[in-house]
Amino acid sequence: MNKWLWLGYAKVAPGVYRPLHLVIVSDGQRRRLTVATVYDPSQTPHMWDETYTVRLCWKPANA
């Protein structure tokens, strides 16, 4: 199984965009891609760099 993290942006207001991460997995056999989860990395900004492309921390702040 292969797994990828895709970064995109959703328009939430005129000129305002919110980052979105999609975790996509492939089963390898049938060449099928499945979206495993979608989340907003700006909800945990301490875990990401300012571009949301590099994860800085693997543990949530409240854990």
N, C-alpha and C positions, 0 to 999 in steps of 0.2 A: 504494500500500500504506500502510495506517495501522498505527501501533504504539502500544500502551498498556502502562503499568506498573501492575500491581495489587498492593496491599499487603494481605496477610491474615495471620492468625495460626493456627498449628497447635498443638493441645494435646499436649504431650509428657509431662506428668505431672499429677497433681491440682493445679490452681492454677498450673501452669507453662506458659507459651505461648512459642513461638518465632516470630519474624517470618518471613514468606515473601514474596518478590517473584515474581510471574508476569509474564512478558513475553508479551503477546497481540498477534497480528498479524491483519489482515484483508486478504483478497486483493482486496476492492473489487468484483469482478465478480459472484461468486456469493453475496456476503454471508456468507462462511464465516469463522469465527474459529478461529485455531489457537494453541495454547500453544507458543511458541517455546522457552522455557526456564523453569525454576523454580530459584530459589536462595535461600539464607539470607543476608540482608545483615548479620547479626550476626557472620558469619565474617570480615568486613572492616569493623569498626566505624569505623576511621579515615576511611573513604570516605563516611560517612553522618552526619547529625545524630542526636540522641538518639532521635528518633521514627522513623527510617529512611524519612522522606518526602522529604528534601532531600539530594541527592548533593553532597558537599563536594569530592571529589577524583575525578579520572577516571583516575588512574594507580595501579596496585597498589603497595603499600609495597615489595615485593621486586623491582620492575622497574627 
